[in-house]
Amino acid sequence: MRCVIARYPFDLTKSGVLASMSGVTPELITGESVTIGRRRYPVKQVGEVITRQDRRDFTGGEVVRAMTGLGFTCHARLEAAPVRVPTALQTASALLGSAASMDV
């Protein structure tokens, strides 16, 4: 697929991106990311590896468009892990349990 990143044309393939990113350790994700293989990478890191350009020269949106076009899954931001909220019954049981242990 032909795409333009930082005003330069690139002919990218899904297999080429997979090969380029194999063995690359993902950096900490703070914004947009893309899943390549079994790993999730920041889009700026992927753009830097596949284009060999400084990540300040292109936008994350350019890389997201290219990766989406190749069939990779892109994520707007890191999803927060679900938070378990105790039910009223669990809270009451915990309170009663701690009150019973204090009577000893």
Steps between C-alpha positions, in 0.01 A plus 500: 500500500634840409474762772652838580663559837675832567457596133697192384334213311541147633393164358406304810377144533358326804772235486767770468374680810485171693859423398620852590340489845610145590749512782415863587406548866189718542549831679263632764166589342369842591276578203403339172619145446488218246490124550759324287513125546448438871647829615366851532730786396472879515427625147796739508737210573354300210529799268861554597592136438321453167594838348843547665404862562512701820165471676473878518473511119159331474171486686345204672197539274710431190622173649153405624356547150777288347470222760120495477528477122727198537249329731663556840287590801563853627398632840423863582652477848588237756177368645488501877463168674153437636461591864320256723243678717366298795125457523307623803482144636878454468562834674261413784656156542847653518386754758324236711802273474738772621261602782472139620879464514524816714262351766748225586 
